[in-house]
Amino acid sequence: MVPVPEVDTIEELNERLAAIDEAEDKRHIHGANTSIGFNFAEEAPLLAPLPADDFDCGVTLTPTVRRDSRIVVRQSYYSVPARFIGRQVRVSLRANELLVFDRHRVVARHPRLTRRYAYRDELDHYLEILMVKPGALAGSTGLALARAAGTFTDTHDAFWAAARAAHGDAAGTRALIEVLLLHRRMPHEAVLAGITATLNAGSSSPELVAIEARKAERRPETLLDDEDLVELAEPGPGEQAAAGKPASTNVITLPVRNPVLDDNRPLPSVAAYDQLLRLRSSKGTA
């Protein structure tokens, strides 16, 4: 560690330290027949066990969430869910990561930043704001970081393009945001499978993506048979034109639902309300 290493991320520093540790384990102290790593392996069983309770080795802080849905910790900026704007949150600042808590639940997790004025944004933290202002999505830092991290894939881009072609920029972007919200409660692979199935059907409906994602999340042996499925909906002419596929393929399937039981009860009478009408009429003539 002398001179002090210059790294871009904590992960890079940890990789260097791991390489140093591996080399140290193979080193022989002058006059010893065995290596340092061999000696430690012999002594490890004699050490006392670790405590049963976890020890929080981080520094606890309570910053206030700014209007841009970020907190400032050691002159670095980290995003948190937009619902916490204006509130204080509890933060555990650790050697290689930062955790944000709402009571005892982790609501945000970021790798620790090593440079002043650096920032780290999660696209998911801004979805509620972007639903109101969809035009801000294209140029947002959260989207740029999501692309770089690989969480916003080419499949998402394809759905976004189809949705904007079918519904316009604002409505199409809101449809994409509804799909992105599905990642909060469904596996990433299931949502991507739902998007792919919906695009293959010539549709850009987020509701159909949710249905297809649930189907993809199931195991193959639990899927329903063809005779138990019915056609639910077809996309509009705009979606068919965007996809360039015939309408016969634009269907989605759902389990058959039992018909509503017949209700033979007589319809309710509204004769009592005629008194109110006559009363209003008489006041108007007076």
Contacts in CASP RR format, 6 or more apart in sequence:
PFRMAT RR
TARGET T0000
AUTHOR 0000-0000-0000
METHOD contacts of the structure
MODEL  1
MVPVPEVDTIEELNERLAAIDEAEDKRHIHGANTSIGFNFAEEAPLLAPL
PADDFDCGVTLTPTVRRDSRIVVRQSYYSVPARFIGRQVRVSLRANELLV
FDRHRVVARHPRLTRRYAYRDELDHYLEILMVKPGALAGSTGLALARAAG
TFTDTHDAFWAAARAAHGDAAGTRALIEVLLLHRRMPHEAVLAGITATLN
AGSSSPELVAIEARKAERRPETLLDDEDLVELAEPGPGEQAAAGKPASTN
VITLPVRNPVLDDNRPLPSVAAYDQLLRLRSSKGTA
5 13 0 8 1.000
5 16 0 8 1.000
7 13 0 8 1.000
7 16 0 8 1.000
7 114 0 8 1.000
8 114 0 8 1.000
9 111 0 8 1.000
9 114 0 8 1.000
10 95 0 8 1.000
10 96 0 8 1.000
10 97 0 8 1.000
10 111 0 8 1.000
10 112 0 8 1.000
10 114 0 8 1.000
11 96 0 8 1.000
11 111 0 8 1.000
14 96 0 8 1.000
24 36 0 8 1.000
24 37 0 8 1.000
25 35 0 8 1.000
25 36 0 8 1.000
25 37 0 8 1.000
25 40 0 8 1.000
26 35 0 8 1.000
26 36 0 8 1.000
26 37 0 8 1.000
27 35 0 8 1.000
27 36 0 8 1.000
28 34 0 8 1.000
28 35 0 8 1.000
28 36 0 8 1.000
29 36 0 8 1.000
32 39 0 8 1.000
56 92 0 8 1.000
57 94 0 8 1.000
57 95 0 8 1.000
58 92 0 8 1.000
58 93 0 8 1.000
58 94 0 8 1.000
58 95 0 8 1.000
59 92 0 8 1.000
59 93 0 8 1.000
59 94 0 8 1.000
60 90 0 8 1.000
60 91 0 8 1.000
60 92 0 8 1.000
60 93 0 8 1.000
61 73 0 8 1.000
61 90 0 8 1.000
61 91 0 8 1.000
61 93 0 8 1.000
62 88 0 8 1.000
62 89 0 8 1.000
62 90 0 8 1.000
62 91 0 8 1.000
63 71 0 8 1.000
63 72 0 8 1.000
63 73 0 8 1.000
63 88 0 8 1.000
63 89 0 8 1.000
63 91 0 8 1.000
64 71 0 8 1.000
64 86 0 8 1.000
64 87 0 8 1.000
64 88 0 8 1.000
64 89 0 8 1.000
65 71 0 8 1.000
65 80 0 8 1.000
65 84 0 8 1.000
65 85 0 8 1.000
65 86 0 8 1.000
65 87 0 8 1.000
65 88 0 8 1.000
65 89 0 8 1.000
66 72 0 8 1.000
66 85 0 8 1.000
66 86 0 8 1.000
67 85 0 8 1.000
67 86 0 8 1.000
69 79 0 8 1.000
69 80 0 8 1.000
69 81 0 8 1.000
69 82 0 8 1.000
69 84 0 8 1.000
69 85 0 8 1.000
69 125 0 8 1.000
69 126 0 8 1.000
69 129 0 8 1.000
70 77 0 8 1.000
70 78 0 8 1.000
70 79 0 8 1.000
70 80 0 8 1.000
70 119 0 8 1.000
70 121 0 8 1.000
71 77 0 8 1.000
71 78 0 8 1.000
71 80 0 8 1.000
71 89 0 8 1.000
71 91 0 8 1.000
71 100 0 8 1.000
73 91 0 8 1.000
73 93 0 8 1.000
73 98 0 8 1.000
74 93 0 8 1.000
75 116 0 8 1.000
75 117 0 8 1.000
76 113 0 8 1.000
76 115 0 8 1.000
76 116 0 8 1.000
76 117 0 8 1.000
76 118 0 8 1.000
76 119 0 8 1.000
76 120 0 8 1.000
77 117 0 8 1.000
77 118 0 8 1.000
77 119 0 8 1.000
77 120 0 8 1.000
78 98 0 8 1.000
78 100 0 8 1.000
78 108 0 8 1.000
78 110 0 8 1.000
78 113 0 8 1.000
78 119 0 8 1.000
78 120 0 8 1.000
79 108 0 8 1.000
79 110 0 8 1.000
79 119 0 8 1.000
79 120 0 8 1.000
79 121 0 8 1.000
79 122 0 8 1.000
79 125 0 8 1.000
79 126 0 8 1.000
79 142 0 8 1.000
80 89 0 8 1.000
80 100 0 8 1.000
80 107 0 8 1.000
80 108 0 8 1.000
80 125 0 8 1.000
81 107 0 8 1.000
81 108 0 8 1.000
81 124 0 8 1.000
81 125 0 8 1.000
82 125 0 8 1.000
82 126 0 8 1.000
82 127 0 8 1.000
82 128 0 8 1.000
82 129 0 8 1.000
83 128 0 8 1.000
84 102 0 8 1.000
84 107 0 8 1.000
89 100 0 8 1.000
89 101 0 8 1.000
89 102 0 8 1.000
89 107 0 8 1.000
90 100 0 8 1.000
90 101 0 8 1.000
91 98 0 8 1.000
91 99 0 8 1.000
91 100 0 8 1.000
91 101 0 8 1.000
92 98 0 8 1.000
92 99 0 8 1.000
92 101 0 8 1.000
93 112 0 8 1.000
94 112 0 8 1.000
95 112 0 8 1.000
96 111 0 8 1.000
96 112 0 8 1.000
97 109 0 8 1.000
97 110 0 8 1.000
97 111 0 8 1.000
97 112 0 8 1.000
98 109 0 8 1.000
98 110 0 8 1.000
98 111 0 8 1.000
98 112 0 8 1.000
99 106 0 8 1.000
99 108 0 8 1.000
99 109 0 8 1.000
100 106 0 8 1.000
100 107 0 8 1.000
100 108 0 8 1.000
100 109 0 8 1.000
100 110 0 8 1.000
101 107 0 8 1.000
108 122 0 8 1.000
108 125 0 8 1.000
110 120 0 8 1.000
110 122 0 8 1.000
111 120 0 8 1.000
113 119 0 8 1.000
113 120 0 8 1.000
119 141 0 8 1.000
120 145 0 8 1.000
121 140 0 8 1.000
121 141 0 8 1.000
121 142 0 8 1.000
121 145 0 8 1.000
122 142 0 8 1.000
122 145 0 8 1.000
122 146 0 8 1.000
123 140 0 8 1.000
123 142 0 8 1.000
123 143 0 8 1.000
123 145 0 8 1.000
123 146 0 8 1.000
123 151 0 8 1.000
123 152 0 8 1.000
123 180 0 8 1.000
124 180 0 8 1.000
124 183 0 8 1.000
124 184 0 8 1.000
126 140 0 8 1.000
126 142 0 8 1.000
127 177 0 8 1.000
127 180 0 8 1.000
127 181 0 8 1.000
129 136 0 8 1.000
130 136 0 8 1.000
130 137 0 8 1.000
130 140 0 8 1.000
130 173 0 8 1.000
130 177 0 8 1.000
131 174 0 8 1.000
131 177 0 8 1.000
134 169 0 8 1.000
134 170 0 8 1.000
134 172 0 8 1.000
134 173 0 8 1.000
134 174 0 8 1.000
134 177 0 8 1.000
135 169 0 8 1.000
135 170 0 8 1.000
135 173 0 8 1.000
137 143 0 8 1.000
137 173 0 8 1.000
137 176 0 8 1.000
137 177 0 8 1.000
138 173 0 8 1.000
143 152 0 8 1.000
146 152 0 8 1.000
151 188 0 8 1.000
153 192 0 8 1.000
155 192 0 8 1.000
155 195 0 8 1.000
155 196 0 8 1.000
156 176 0 8 1.000
156 179 0 8 1.000
156 180 0 8 1.000
156 195 0 8 1.000
158 195 0 8 1.000
158 199 0 8 1.000
159 175 0 8 1.000
159 176 0 8 1.000
159 179 0 8 1.000
159 195 0 8 1.000
159 198 0 8 1.000
159 199 0 8 1.000
159 204 0 8 1.000
159 209 0 8 1.000
160 172 0 8 1.000
160 173 0 8 1.000
160 176 0 8 1.000
162 199 0 8 1.000
162 202 0 8 1.000
162 204 0 8 1.000
162 239 0 8 1.000
162 242 0 8 1.000
162 243 0 8 1.000
163 171 0 8 1.000
163 172 0 8 1.000
163 173 0 8 1.000
163 175 0 8 1.000
163 176 0 8 1.000
163 204 0 8 1.000
164 172 0 8 1.000
164 173 0 8 1.000
165 204 0 8 1.000
165 238 0 8 1.000
165 242 0 8 1.000
166 172 0 8 1.000
166 204 0 8 1.000
166 235 0 8 1.000
166 236 0 8 1.000
166 238 0 8 1.000
166 239 0 8 1.000
166 242 0 8 1.000
167 175 0 8 1.000
167 204 0 8 1.000
172 204 0 8 1.000
175 204 0 8 1.000
175 205 0 8 1.000
175 206 0 8 1.000
176 206 0 8 1.000
178 206 0 8 1.000
179 191 0 8 1.000
179 195 0 8 1.000
179 206 0 8 1.000
179 209 0 8 1.000
182 191 0 8 1.000
182 206 0 8 1.000
182 209 0 8 1.000
182 210 0 8 1.000
182 213 0 8 1.000
183 191 0 8 1.000
186 213 0 8 1.000
186 214 0 8 1.000
186 217 0 8 1.000
187 217 0 8 1.000
189 216 0 8 1.000
190 213 0 8 1.000
190 214 0 8 1.000
190 216 0 8 1.000
190 217 0 8 1.000
191 209 0 8 1.000
191 213 0 8 1.000
193 212 0 8 1.000
193 213 0 8 1.000
193 216 0 8 1.000
194 209 0 8 1.000
194 212 0 8 1.000
194 213 0 8 1.000
194 215 0 8 1.000
194 216 0 8 1.000
195 209 0 8 1.000
195 212 0 8 1.000
195 213 0 8 1.000
197 212 0 8 1.000
197 215 0 8 1.000
197 216 0 8 1.000
198 204 0 8 1.000
198 205 0 8 1.000
198 208 0 8 1.000
198 209 0 8 1.000
198 212 0 8 1.000
199 243 0 8 1.000
201 208 0 8 1.000
201 235 0 8 1.000
201 245 0 8 1.000
201 249 0 8 1.000
201 250 0 8 1.000
201 251 0 8 1.000
201 252 0 8 1.000
202 235 0 8 1.000
202 239 0 8 1.000
202 240 0 8 1.000
202 242 0 8 1.000
202 243 0 8 1.000
202 244 0 8 1.000
202 245 0 8 1.000
202 249 0 8 1.000
202 250 0 8 1.000
203 235 0 8 1.000
203 239 0 8 1.000
203 243 0 8 1.000
203 250 0 8 1.000
203 252 0 8 1.000
204 235 0 8 1.000
204 239 0 8 1.000
204 242 0 8 1.000
205 233 0 8 1.000
205 235 0 8 1.000
205 239 0 8 1.000
208 233 0 8 1.000
208 252 0 8 1.000
211 232 0 8 1.000
211 252 0 8 1.000
211 254 0 8 1.000
212 252 0 8 1.000
215 223 0 8 1.000
224 253 0 8 1.000
224 255 0 8 1.000
228 255 0 8 1.000
228 256 0 8 1.000
229 253 0 8 1.000
229 254 0 8 1.000
229 255 0 8 1.000
229 256 0 8 1.000
230 253 0 8 1.000
230 254 0 8 1.000
230 256 0 8 1.000
231 251 0 8 1.000
231 252 0 8 1.000
231 253 0 8 1.000
232 251 0 8 1.000
232 252 0 8 1.000
232 253 0 8 1.000
232 254 0 8 1.000
233 251 0 8 1.000
233 252 0 8 1.000
234 247 0 8 1.000
234 250 0 8 1.000
234 251 0 8 1.000
235 243 0 8 1.000
235 250 0 8 1.000
236 250 0 8 1.000
239 250 0 8 1.000
240 246 0 8 1.000
240 247 0 8 1.000
240 250 0 8 1.000
243 250 0 8 1.000
END
